[in-house]
Amino acid sequence: MICCAPQRTSWRVEVAKAILFTGGSVFDGTAFLAPGTSVLVSGGKVAAVGADLDPGGADVVDLAGGTLLPGFQDAHVHPVFGGMQLLGCDLSEAETAQEYLAIVAGFAAANPDLDWITGGGWGMTAFPGGIPTAAQLDPVSGGRPVILTNRDGHGAWVNSRAMELAGITRDTLDPADGRIERDAAGEPVGMLQEGAMNLVRHLIPADTDEDRYRGLLAAQDYLLSLGITGWQDAIIGSGFGDADAATAYHQAASAGTLRADVVGALWWQRHEGLEQLPGLLHRREHDGRDGFRLTSVKMMLDGVAENHTAAMLDPYLDGHGCATHNSGLDFIDPAELPRYVTALDQAGFQVHFHALGDRAVRNALNAVAAARAAHTGSPGRTIRHHLAHLQVVHPADIARFAELGATANIQPLWATAEEQMTELTIPFLGERRAAWQYPFRGLAASGAHLAAGSDWPVSSPNPLLGIHVAVNRSTPDSADTPFLPDQAIPLATALAAYTSGTATVNGVDGQAGRIRPGYQASFAVTDADLAAIGDHEICAAAVTQTWVRGELAYRND
């Protein structure tokens, strides 16, 4: 899904002492303001909001009939990994197996000195059953080992040389947290699911600090071009491989090149317990930098539905609609999870859950409930724990989000009737559970707090595209077949999730995410009047300017 992605253009910084934004619509983070509203900025902050503001000696920015919004914020994204993918063997712009193989062949030819070919961004729908094979990769890899992560980050395509180096044979057992895909004879085919990826990943030459720094800058450039001025990096630590994105943020903060406000979610080691808490506390205290705060902990509870590793209350179905014995994976012991979350809450950490299946969602909510119950004597506690992805939510759990003060961290782009949904998901969930997917309207109507993110590079980080899908439950390419349209949300609700909603999750409410006097003058400007265009035209809008604390950080000329 790449429609309407703004052109990637380098940003530049231009500073003005006072700036008046006028001549367009204004969305303040919760609602559109009255026509004719202008916004005056001074010293990097909003000074006044209203009609007939006197510009005085301020520079005037003519919105030209477009829209001024708070800078978008992404509640779940992997910028360092995404930026490195942009600089590596990037398959994200292709769609078919043939296109993927051509990119790999071209990358191999252009980089003869690399010992390994690494990258990712391929989609499961390009292959029968979502399973690519080593036999496809072998002819284009020049005999070098290859590992390519798929778009959702939960599986990897490897060639025969990589499996040979890793010692993966028919006798290799599946790890407890993953699966080696095999043919009918039991031979590995070249697809590694979840934790099985680590059988190969530990062999890859480690990324350098400079690699990660270059990736972060490439990602920041791209995200700024989409109007994104803050985010929560959903993995800081050794969640996948040995990379730690914190080093890139440290370097950027020291060099003055980190433009965004960033919260880092420290990775919770799934096979460990509370013995890791002192290390997390140490990192929070010592590894943060200006503009980069390590105040969240990422707990990955399950996998994804497409490969049947998302944790479900009832088993998956087989290809004939019959129940199997597989109900997905719990990466963290559900019996221990409440104790862990209660301890993290007590230590002042926000918990950022990866929860796709209805069992994972319930386990996360139960853990939040335990933490809330343990601190009933502290009514002032405002830690905003959040559950990301929420593909399948049992109807009985919808109201619990608001009751527990748990944020629903939604990834709207996934709520569409694309092939991955219709071919690899719905048949194995069944009609009843398939109707529980991505219940955005139900959550909003129940009073749940919404934040929004992309999970880029899993899917496009373009907020306007995500908002289009949240409002229409379809992309322009699938407009005739909206996915569970009763779960669509109004435009203002979607915009709020991407601005003030995520600002609250990231702990910068009161500073960012709204256009109000005293708030940061971090804005996105679109070329369309979002208050006036039709819902099916949202994706046609594009960001033309991005401002960070009163400085022009991106302009599409």
N, C-alpha and C positions, 0 to 999 in steps of 0.2 A: 504494500500500500504506500505508494510514493507520490500520489497525485498532489499537485499544488505545492510541492516543497519549494520554499523560497530559494532563489539563487544563492549559492555560498559565496559571500563577498567578504573580503577582509575588512575588519572594523578599524576605525581610527578615533582618536580622542580629540574632541573640541570642547573647550571650557568657556562658559559664559557666567558672569556674576549673577545675572537675573534673566529669567526667560519666561515669556508668556506663551502658553500653548492655547491656541484659539482657532475657531473655524471648523469645528467638527463635534462629534459626539464624545461624551466622557462616560466611561464605566468606572465606578469608584471602588470596585472590589466586591460589591454586593448588588448594585443596581445601576441602571443608566440614569444619569442626572438630567435635569431639565435642558431642553434645547437652548443653545446660546451660552452654556456654561463654559468658562475659561479656567485655566489653572496657571497660577503664578508660582514660579520656583525661584528661590534665593538660597545661596550657600549650600546647594545640593539637597535641599529639602523643600517640600511643598509649603509655600507661604500663605496662599489664599486660593479658595475655590469659589467661583460664583460668576454671576453675569456682570457685564460692564466694569470689569476690572481695569484700573488705570495702569497701562504698561510702563508709564514713566520712561526711564531710560533702558528698559529691558529689551533684550533681543526678542523678536517675535517669531514663533514657529507656527506657520500656517498649516493646520491639519488637512486642508484641502478637501473637506468633506469626509475625511476618514474618522478613525476612532482612537482616542487616547485611553489606554488601560494601564493598571499597575503592571509592572514587568511580570511575565508569566513565571511560575515556579513549578518545578518538576519534583514530585514527591517520591519518585522511585526511578533512578536512572544510574547508568554505569558509564560516566563520561570518559574515564581513562581507558577503559577497555574499548569503548566505542571509537575513541580517537585513534587508538592503536590499530583497530580494525580498518579504519579509513586509510591508514598508512601502510597496511599490510596487504595480504591476499583477500581483498574485500569482495564478497559475493552478494552483498545486500541489494545491489541494483539489478541483479539478474533474476530470472524466474524459472528457467528450465534446466534440466540436467545437462543438456548440451551446452547451454550458456555457461554454466558453472565450470564444466570441464575446459571450455575454451579459455576462461579467465585463469584457471589453474595453470594451464599449459603456457599462457602468455607470461604469467608471473614467474614460473619456473625458468623460462627462457631469459627473462629480464634480470633474474637474480641468481646467476649460476654459482655464486660463492656461498649461498646460504646452505647450511647443513640440513636444516629442516624447512619445510614449507608449512607455514602456519597462517591461520586467518579464520574466517567464518562468515556467517550471514546467509547461509542457504536455508531454503524452506522445505519442509517435509513433504509438501504436496507435489513436489517435482519427482517423487520416487514412489513406486508401488508400495503401499502400506507405510509410507514415510521412512523407508529403510534404503539408503544408498549402500553401495558395495565397494569393497576394495578393488574388485575387478574393473570397475569403471575408472578408478583413480590411477591404477598402476600404469597404464600406457602414457599418461600425461605428466607423470611425476619425475621422469628421468632417473628412476631408481632411488631417489631420495625419500626419506620418510615424510609423510604428510598427516597432519591433523587439522581438521576444519570444524569448528563448532557451529552448530545450527543456530538459527535466529533466536530461539528461546533460551539458549545457553544450557540446555539440559541433555544434550547429546552431542557426540562428535563422530565425524566421518573420518576414517583412517584408511591408509593403504596397507598393502601386504608387508612392506618394509617396516612400517611403524609397528605392526603387530609382531613381526619377527624380532625386532629389537626389544619389545616389551615381554617376549616370551608367551604371547597369547596363543593358545592352541585349543583344540577340542577338549583337552583335559583341564583347562583353566576354569576354576570355579567362579561363579558370579560373586562379586562382593555383596555384602549385606545391604548396601545402599545403592545398588545399581544392577545393570544387566548387560551381558554381552549378547548381542543378537546373533543367532545361528541359523544355518540352513537346515533342511530336513534331515541331513546326515549328522547334524551336531557340530559342523565346522563353523567357526566365527566368520561372519560375512564382511566385517569392516565397519560396523556401527556399534558404538559404545554408549549406553544410556547411563545418565546420572553418575554415581560414584565410580562406575567402570571406566570413565574417562581418565581417572587418575592413574590407571595402569599404564597409560602412555604419557600423560602429562608430566610425570616426574622426570621423564627423560629429555624433555625439551630444554634447550639452553635457556637459562633464566633471562627474563627481560631485565634490561639495565635501568638504572634510575633515569638516564637520559631518554631511553625509549618511552618510559611512562610520562616524563615531562612533556616530550613532544606530542604524545597522544593527548594529554590534557589540554595543551594549547590548541591543538587542532579541533578537539571537541568543543572547547569554550568558544572558539571562533564560529563554529557551526551553530551552537545553541544560542549565542547572541544574535545570529542572523534570523532566528526564529522568535526573537523577543523574550527569551528566557534569561532572567537575571539572577536566579537562585535555584538551588536544587538540594535534594538529599541523595548523596552517593550511597547506593544500597549495599555496597560491600567494601569495607575497609579492613584489610587483614588477609588471611590466607584461606579465603573461602574457595577459590578455584586456583589451583596451581600455587606458585610461590610469590605471585605478584602482590604488592601492597601499594595501593594507590596513594597512601598518605605521603610517600616520599615526593610524589609529583606535586601535591598541594603544598608541601613544605617549601619546595624549590620555587614554586610560583609566588607564594606569599613573600618569601625572602627577596625575590627579584622584582616584586611589585607588579607582576603580570596576572595575578589572580583578580579578575574583575567581579566575579559573582560572589554571592553569599552562599556558603556551602555547609551543610551538616553532613558529617560522616557517620555511617552506621557500622560500628565495629562488629566483625564477624564472630558469632557464637559457634565454637567448635562443637559440632553435633555429637561427637563421641566422648565429650568431656562433661563435667558437671560444674559445681560452684567453685571448684578449685581454680577456675580461670577468672573469677571475679576480681581478685587483686590486680591481675594484669590489665584487665579492662579499665579499672579505676586509674591505674598508673598512666595508661595511654590517654585517657580523658584529660588528666591533669597536665601531662608533659608533651603530648604530641599535637595538640591544637595550635593553631596559628591565627593571625588576624584574618578574618573572613572564612575560617575553617574550624568548625567546632565538632568535637567527637562526643556528642551527647546522646547518641542512639546506639542500640545494639540490635543487630540483625539476627533473627532466629528463623532458619529455613525449616519449616515443619514438614513439607512434602514436596513432591515433584510436580509433574504436569499431566493433564488428562490425556494428551495425544499419545503418550507412551505408556499410559496406564499406571503411572507412579503417583499421581495426585491421590491423597488419602480420602477415601469415600466411606460413608456410613454403611453402604451396601456394596456388594461386589460389582465389578464391571461385567458387562455382557460380552459374549463372544460374537463372531460374525453372523451367527444364526439367531441372535436375540436371547440366548440362554445364559443363565448366571454362571459365572466362573468362580474359581476359588481366590481370585485376586481382587483385593479391595485397596490396592495402592500401598504406599510406604509411609511410615512415620519415621522421619529422620531424627527426631528428638523424642525420647520416651514420654508419652502423654501422662504417665503417672507422676513423673518428676517435673513436668513442665510448670505446674502451678507454683511449686517451690522455687524454681529458678526465676520465674517472672516476679514473684513476690520479693525475692532478694534484689533483683535489678531495680524494681520500683522503689524499694526502700533506699537503695543507693543513689536514687535520683536519675536513673537511666530511663529514657524512653525505649520501649521495645517495638521494633519494626518487624512484624511477622510476614513471612512468605506463607500464604495460606490459599491454596487453590480449591481443594476438594472440600466437601461439606463436613467431613470428619476433622480435617485440619482447621477449618473455620471454627467449629464447635470447641475443639481443644484449645485454640487460642482464646476464645471468649471465656471458657472456663478458667483459664489461667489468669486472665485479666480480672475476672470476678474474685478469684482468690486473693489477688493483690489488693483489690479495693476493700475486700472484707478485712484484710489484715491491717488496714490503715483507716478504719472508720473513725478513729479519733483524731484524724487530721483532715478536716473538711476543706482546708485551703489547698490541698494537693491538686495540682493541675497538670500532671504529666499526661501527655496525650499519646497513649499507645495506639498503634495503627496496624491494620490488617491489609496487606497488599494483595491484589489480584482478584480474589473473591469470585472465582469462576462459577462455582456451585455453592449456593448458600441455602441450607434447609429453611423453609418458610418459618419454622419455629424460632429461628435464630435472628431473624431480621430485626425485631424490636429490641434485642439485647444490646445492639450497638449503642443506641441512645441511652438505654438504661445504665450501661457501664461506662459511658463516656469514651468509647472506643471509636476511633476514626476509621471510616471506610475509605481506603486508599485505592481508587479505581484506575484501571488502564482501559479507557474507552475504546481504543482501536481494536481490541480483541472481540468486541461485541458485534460481530458482523457475520453474515452467512457466507463465509469464504470456504474454500475447499477443505482447509484444515479442520473447520468446524463440521461441515456436512459429511465429510468422508472419514475423518479420523477421530471424531469426538462423539457426535450425536448417536451414531449407531451403537456405540459401546456404553453410553450412559442410559439410553432408553428414553422414550418420549416424556415420561414423568419428570425425571431428573433434568433432562435437557431444558425443560421449561423454567428451571430455577437458576439459569445462568445469568450472571452479571445483572443483578436486580437493582439497577441504579435508582429507578423511580421508587421502588418499594423502600429502599434504604432512606432516600431523601424524605419521603412522606412520613416515615416513622420518626423523623427527627434526628437521624444520624448525621454526624458531622462528616462532610465529604472533602477529601483531598484528591488530587489527580496527578498521575504521572504516566510515563511512557514505557519504562523498562528498556529504553534504547541502550544497546543496539538490537534488542529483540524486535522492536518495531519503531516506526518513525517517531522522532521526538517533537514533531511539528504540533504545537498545541491547537492550532486552528483546525487541523485535520482531526485530532482527537475530539475536539468540541463538536465538529460536524457529525462525527459518529455518535457521540453521546446524545445529541439532539435528534438525529435521524435514525439511529440504529442501522446505518448503512453507509457505505462509501458511495461516491457518484457512480462507480461501476456496478454497484449492487442496489441501486436505488429502487428497483422494482421488487426487491425481495428483502425488505427490512427484517432484521432479526429480533424477534420478541419485541415488537414496537410498543407494547404497553409499558415497557421499561425505559422508554425514552424520557429524558429530562429537559426542562426548559433551558433556553439559551443562557439566561442569567444565572441559573443554578450551575451550569457547566462552567461558565466563565469564573464564577466565584470559587469553584473547586480548584481551578488552575491558578488562582491568585490569592485571595484572602484565606481560602481553605488550606492550601499548602503552607502559606506563611504561618498559620497557627500551628500546624504540625511541626514546622521547623523552628518554632520558638521565636519568630521575629514579628509576631503580631504586636501591634503598637509601634512598629518601625517600618514594616514593608507589607506589601500585599493589598494596600488600599491607597486611594488618592484622597488624603485628608491633610489639613495643616499639621505640620510637624513630622509627617512621614517622609521617608526617603523618596527623592525624586527619581525613582527607577521605574521606567515606563516602557511600554511597547506601543508603537503607532502602526495602525493598519491602513491600507489604502481604501477600505470600504467602510461605510457607515453600518456597523454591526447592529445598531438599533433599528435599522430600516430594511435591511436586505432580508430575503426569504430564507427559511431554514435550509433549503437545499442549495443555497448559494454561499454558505459559510466557507466551504472549502476553496472557493474562488478568491477569497480574501488573502492578502499577504502582508507580512510585516515589512514596513518601509524604513522604520527607524527604531533603534533601541537605545534607551538612555539609562545610565547607571549613575545614581547620585548626582544628577544634574550634568553629567558629561555624556556627550554623544559617543556611544560605543559602537554603533553600526548604522550604516545608511546604505540603502539600495538605490543607487542613482538611475 
